[in-house]
Amino acid sequence: MIKITNMHGLTKEDIKHKIRKSNDIREHERWICINSCIEGYTAPEIACIIDRDEQTIRDWITGFNEDGIEGLKRENPKGKKKD
């Protein structure tokens, strides 16, 4: 079972604030994921709640555990760059 192992100095209230204030839907989903994990939901349950792949949920939680907020930031998609 995957869980939050490092809060990086954030409180549950900080995370709830991030959910309320996020303007980007992808960022919002990631904070919902982290909050749900803290609340005790499993990766399969969270995946069902936000309609994402279970591995994506695990990646987000792992990224947060390792790098905090930076671990949740979107990576630019790989592929051909625009000129």
MOVENFEN-V922038 format. One record per run of one state. SS is the DSSP state (alpha for helix, beta for strand, coil for the rest). FROM is the first residue (numbers start at 0). LEN is the number of residues. Records with the same first field share a line. If there is no record, write none. Layout:
BEGIN
SS->FROM-LEN, FROM-LEN
END
This chain:
BEGIN
coil->0-11, 21-3, 38-4, 50-3, 72-11
alpha->11-10, 24-14, 42-8, 53-19
END
